[in-house]
Amino acid sequence: MVRAFQVASLVFTLDLPDAHPVTYLLHNYDPFEAPSSADVIGESIFRLTITTEPPAAAREVLYQPKEESGEPVIGLYRTATGYLAEFAVLPGRPVCGQLAVSDDFREGRLFAEGDPASQTFAVNNALMLLFAFASASYRALEMHASVVVRGGRGFLFLGRSGTGKSTHSSLWLKHIPDTELLNDDNPVLRIVDGRARVYGTPWSGKTPCYKAEDYPVGAIVRLRQAPENRIARLGIVAAYASVMASCSGFRPIRTLADAQHETLASIAADVPCYQLDCLPDEAAARLCQETIDG
């Protein structure tokens, strides 16, 4: 079974064996389903194939994260033919997915094991990683951000884990009329015809919000917890650093770093970016909205 999906106007395909355990657990992709025609599949930026054979063991460590409590574990390695990523749901849990990736990021082969939930986790993470790598040359950035929409524009809230991105979005939804949630964890920013647009994706963290919609970007705001509310616009250099800190990718891979640099430079020059020091309260949401969308 080959399924085609379209995210940020970019097509990718997933090749699943018949009756695979995750076949009926990928409902988050339904809004992004694209026609499985030969033309559409031929235009795909990558293809992920689920395989029953684990990849070769030979590898060189490129990245092994610190195993933070409660966070998924993803390791990245170099192989003779490309790259290898390994996924575990939590620290101390067994690896549930091994993804072999070609040098050009256009082909991925995933060996997933464990219960259906663990295998679904592996498929989701493999698709997210492949999309982040393969879409970089198309001026796209996969972001760690929460996004609300108001007045036909998207507003992105960035910040370290636990800063309150989702909380700030929820304050907009509660107190700012005509606000909707587009994505709560992994939207895509893309430069289209010289302007920045934000796209919903099949990946939205702990908040189910899977919308195949896109909007011009109104502003990008980095949040920081503080004893009082204040907001300031960032200069281009600070804006570049702020957005870069929240985008997925792997900068030691030179081709990815160069592609991301061009996109980040365009976003920093084109999109108003702000720093919001704030409390998790209604006043912070109103100050932010009046400043960036007044």
VMD Tcl script that draws the C-alpha trace (Angstrom):
set ca {
  {0.00 0.00 0.00}
  {1.46 3.36 -1.08}
  {-0.07 6.50 0.42}
  {0.82 10.00 -0.73}
  {0.56 13.08 1.50}
  {1.01 16.79 0.92}
  {2.40 19.09 3.63}
  {3.46 22.68 2.94}
  {2.65 22.03 -0.74}
  {5.32 19.29 -0.78}
  {4.41 15.65 -1.48}
  {5.91 12.60 0.22}
  {4.94 8.93 0.13}
  {4.66 6.11 2.64}
  {4.95 2.49 1.48}
  {3.31 0.17 4.02}
  {3.10 -3.62 3.83}
  {-0.46 -4.92 3.59}
  {-2.16 -5.28 7.00}
  {0.73 -3.57 8.83}
  {-0.18 -2.82 12.49}
  {0.04 0.99 12.03}
  {-2.16 1.12 8.91}
  {-5.23 2.15 10.89}
  {-3.41 4.30 13.47}
  {-2.30 7.15 11.20}
  {-5.47 9.25 11.30}
  {-3.44 12.43 11.79}
  {-2.39 12.12 8.13}
  {-5.92 11.86 6.71}
  {-6.38 15.64 6.13}
  {-3.12 15.66 4.16}
  {-3.90 12.73 1.87}
  {-2.94 13.39 -1.76}
  {-4.09 11.39 -4.79}
  {-1.92 8.28 -5.15}
  {-1.46 8.83 -8.87}
  {1.80 8.14 -10.67}
  {2.25 11.89 -11.36}
  {1.85 12.88 -7.71}
  {4.09 10.10 -6.44}
  {6.70 11.01 -9.03}
  {6.83 14.53 -7.62}
  {7.43 13.39 -4.03}
  {10.38 14.84 -2.14}
  {10.97 11.53 -0.33}
  {9.63 8.01 0.03}
  {9.52 6.09 3.29}
  {9.28 2.30 3.05}
  {8.44 0.13 6.05}
  {10.67 -2.94 5.96}
  {10.96 -6.16 7.95}
  {14.76 -6.18 7.77}
  {16.88 -4.18 10.25}
  {19.63 -2.01 8.75}
  {23.31 -2.90 8.80}
  {25.04 -2.39 12.13}
  {28.13 -0.42 10.94}
  {27.77 3.25 11.88}
  {29.56 6.35 13.16}
  {27.94 8.46 15.87}
  {26.87 11.93 14.73}
  {24.45 12.85 17.48}
  {23.27 11.24 20.71}
  {21.00 13.42 22.86}
  {21.03 13.72 26.61}
  {18.30 11.44 27.86}
  {16.00 13.99 29.48}
  {13.22 12.53 31.60}
  {9.97 12.23 29.72}
  {11.40 13.12 26.31}
  {11.75 10.79 23.30}
  {15.27 9.64 22.46}
  {16.59 10.07 18.90}
  {20.13 9.21 17.82}
  {21.70 10.00 14.45}
  {24.58 8.09 12.82}
  {26.61 8.08 9.59}
  {26.69 4.90 7.52}
  {28.42 3.82 4.33}
  {25.34 4.68 2.24}
  {23.86 7.65 4.11}
  {22.49 8.08 7.60}
  {20.78 6.06 10.32}
  {18.35 7.36 12.95}
  {17.16 5.37 15.96}
  {14.01 6.17 17.95}
  {12.93 5.24 21.48}
  {9.69 6.44 23.06}
  {11.34 7.30 26.40}
  {14.76 7.03 28.07}
  {15.38 3.48 29.19}
  {12.88 2.08 26.71}
  {14.09 -0.16 23.86}
  {14.69 1.24 20.39}
  {11.42 0.88 18.45}
  {12.54 2.22 15.08}
  {15.68 2.23 12.94}
  {15.57 4.52 9.91}
  {18.14 4.16 7.13}
  {18.29 7.35 5.00}
  {19.98 7.88 1.64}
  {22.61 10.59 1.20}
  {20.18 12.82 -0.70}
  {17.38 12.30 1.89}
  {14.98 11.08 -0.82}
  {14.76 7.45 0.32}
  {14.14 6.08 3.79}
  {13.71 2.51 5.00}
  {12.24 2.03 8.48}
  {12.48 -1.10 10.58}
  {9.84 -0.71 13.33}
  {9.18 -3.12 16.16}
  {7.30 -3.35 19.43}
  {3.59 -2.89 20.02}
  {1.45 -0.94 17.50}
  {1.73 2.28 19.53}
  {5.54 2.07 19.55}
  {5.62 1.34 15.83}
  {3.31 4.28 15.14}
  {5.65 6.49 17.18}
  {8.55 5.28 15.01}
  {6.66 5.97 11.76}
  {5.66 9.48 12.88}
  {9.21 10.36 13.91}
  {10.70 8.88 10.74}
  {8.35 10.96 8.60}
  {9.05 14.12 10.62}
  {12.82 13.64 10.36}
  {12.71 12.86 6.65}
  {10.48 15.86 5.99}
  {12.79 18.19 7.92}
  {15.81 16.97 5.94}
  {14.24 16.60 2.48}
  {12.29 19.88 2.58}
  {15.26 22.08 3.50}
  {16.19 22.65 -0.15}
  {12.59 23.78 -0.80}
  {13.02 26.73 1.60}
  {11.03 25.03 4.36}
  {11.69 24.79 8.10}
  {10.03 22.37 10.48}
  {9.51 24.36 13.68}
  {9.04 23.65 17.38}
  {6.27 26.18 17.90}
  {2.63 26.73 18.74}
  {0.66 28.66 16.10}
  {-2.58 30.59 16.28}
  {-4.45 32.21 13.40}
  {-6.30 35.51 13.54}
  {-7.40 37.83 10.78}
  {-6.02 35.53 8.09}
  {-2.47 35.55 9.47}
  {-0.48 33.03 11.47}
  {1.39 33.92 14.67}
  {4.11 31.59 15.94}
  {5.11 31.26 19.59}
  {8.59 29.84 20.20}
  {10.44 28.90 23.38}
  {12.27 26.20 25.26}
  {10.34 23.14 26.35}
  {8.18 24.06 29.33}
  {8.27 27.80 28.61}
  {4.53 27.96 28.00}
  {4.01 28.02 24.22}
  {0.81 25.99 24.42}
  {-0.36 27.96 27.44}
  {0.12 31.25 25.61}
  {-1.80 29.95 22.60}
  {-4.62 28.82 24.90}
  {-4.75 32.32 26.42}
  {-5.21 33.78 22.94}
  {-7.95 31.26 22.23}
  {-9.71 32.14 25.47}
  {-9.32 35.91 25.55}
  {-8.67 37.15 21.99}
  {-11.78 36.92 19.79}
  {-11.66 35.19 16.40}
  {-8.50 33.23 17.23}
  {-8.01 29.61 16.14}
  {-5.25 27.06 16.72}
  {-3.38 25.91 13.61}
  {-0.75 23.63 15.19}
  {0.59 23.17 18.71}
  {4.06 21.73 18.22}
  {5.42 21.13 14.69}
  {4.24 23.61 12.06}
  {6.23 24.29 8.91}
  {7.55 27.70 7.87}
  {8.22 28.11 4.17}
  {9.28 30.93 1.88}
  {6.89 31.06 -1.09}
  {7.26 33.76 -3.76}
  {9.58 35.63 -1.42}
  {7.19 35.70 1.56}
  {6.90 33.55 4.69}
  {3.90 31.24 5.14}
  {3.07 28.88 8.01}
  {1.50 25.48 7.41}
  {-0.36 22.98 9.53}
  {1.10 19.46 9.62}
  {0.21 15.92 10.70}
  {2.45 16.45 13.75}
  {1.13 18.50 16.67}
  {2.62 17.13 19.87}
  {0.20 16.33 22.68}
  {-2.60 18.50 21.24}
  {-4.45 16.85 18.34}
  {-4.67 19.63 15.75}
  {-4.09 18.42 12.20}
  {-5.17 21.09 9.71}
  {-4.16 21.16 6.04}
  {-4.24 24.96 6.03}
  {-1.67 27.70 5.52}
  {-1.45 31.43 6.13}
  {0.97 34.33 5.68}
  {3.04 34.86 8.81}
  {2.05 37.89 10.86}
  {4.80 37.66 13.47}
  {7.07 35.29 15.39}
  {7.33 35.64 19.18}
  {9.85 33.96 21.47}
  {8.49 33.49 24.99}
  {10.44 33.68 28.20}
  {9.01 33.30 31.71}
  {9.33 36.49 33.77}
  {7.81 38.19 36.84}
  {6.17 40.85 34.65}
  {4.95 41.24 31.08}
  {7.00 43.14 28.53}
  {7.62 42.77 24.81}
  {10.28 44.10 22.44}
  {10.93 43.72 18.72}
  {14.17 41.95 17.78}
  {16.73 43.14 15.26}
  {17.56 40.98 12.26}
  {20.53 39.18 13.86}
  {18.61 38.40 17.05}
  {15.57 37.37 15.00}
  {17.72 34.96 12.97}
  {19.11 33.38 16.15}
  {15.66 33.16 17.73}
  {14.09 31.32 14.81}
  {17.16 29.10 14.26}
  {17.00 27.89 17.87}
  {13.52 26.46 17.27}
  {13.86 24.82 13.85}
  {14.51 21.14 13.25}
  {17.45 19.92 11.23}
  {21.04 18.93 11.74}
  {23.46 21.75 11.06}
  {26.63 19.59 11.00}
  {25.31 18.24 7.69}
  {26.56 21.04 5.45}
  {23.93 20.83 2.72}
  {21.16 21.14 5.32}
  {22.89 24.00 7.11}
  {23.35 26.00 3.89}
  {19.73 25.52 2.84}
  {18.44 26.47 6.28}
  {20.65 29.56 6.39}
  {19.03 30.97 3.23}
  {15.54 30.37 4.61}
  {16.36 31.78 8.04}
  {17.89 34.91 6.52}
  {14.74 35.53 4.47}
  {12.48 35.02 7.48}
  {14.54 37.30 9.74}
  {14.42 40.05 7.11}
  {10.75 39.61 6.16}
  {8.90 38.71 9.37}
  {8.55 40.87 12.51}
  {10.09 38.92 15.41}
  {9.66 39.70 19.10}
  {10.81 38.68 22.57}
  {7.95 38.37 25.08}
  {8.89 38.16 28.76}
  {5.68 37.13 30.43}
  {3.49 35.60 33.04}
  {0.98 32.90 32.03}
  {-1.95 35.30 32.22}
  {-4.55 37.15 30.17}
  {-2.58 40.40 30.34}
  {0.38 38.77 28.57}
  {-1.85 37.54 25.75}
  {-3.46 40.96 25.33}
  {-0.10 42.78 25.40}
  {1.24 40.39 22.77}
  {-1.82 40.66 20.51}
  {-1.98 44.46 20.74}
  {1.71 44.72 19.85}
  {1.96 42.23 17.00}
  {-1.58 42.31 15.63}
  {-2.88 45.71 16.70}
}
mol new
graphics top color blue
foreach p $ca { graphics top sphere $p radius 0.5 }
foreach p [lrange $ca 0 end-1] q [lrange $ca 1 end] { graphics top cylinder $p $q radius 0.2 }
display resetview
